[in-house]
Amino acid sequence: MSQAPPRPTLEQQLQGCLIRDRFSLAKLASNPSQAKQFEKRKARSEAAVQARLSAMPDIRYPEILPVVARLEDLKAAIGQHQVVIVAGETGSGKTTTLNCLGMFIPWVLGTIGHTQPRRVAARTVAARLAEELAVPMGEQVGFQIRFGDQTSDRNID
């Protein structure tokens, strides 16, 4: 007589969900009377991930930027460390390349946050990133400043 396959752990069940939903879903899962609500919210979160995957822009890195030569090193560092500090000359492509690089994994499940000290800089970086990715501002790329918000659930930055 064969045994039934082991039931996936809660962590395995939530891997396809948005990071921001995982805590509340885990809380719902701990209460058996909330099973229907858990399944409904889990399905909604998984659908949001699928929508983000289908909206993933084509990422191309301009070879002229010095940081592109170190792309594989950056991918490895980001994959292995929680915090990575990148230093380089102004105009070397750090800001746009790192934001695009983050799209490989985190954007689909979460959001890439990028801070700038001035409102104009925040708008400019977002506009440049949207231009490089060939996506409309406010869709996959947006910005949020005091008294202004041009973001959506589909934003990466």
Buried (B, 14 or more C-beta within 10 A) or exposed (E): EEEEEEEEEEEEBBEBBBBEBBEEBBEBBEEEEBEEEBEEBBEEBBEBBEEBEEEBBEEEBEEEBEBBEBBEEBEEBBEEEEEEEBEEEEEBBBBBBBBBBBBEEBBBBBBBEBEBEEEEBBBBBBEBBBEBBEBEBBBBBBBEBEEEEBBEEBBBB
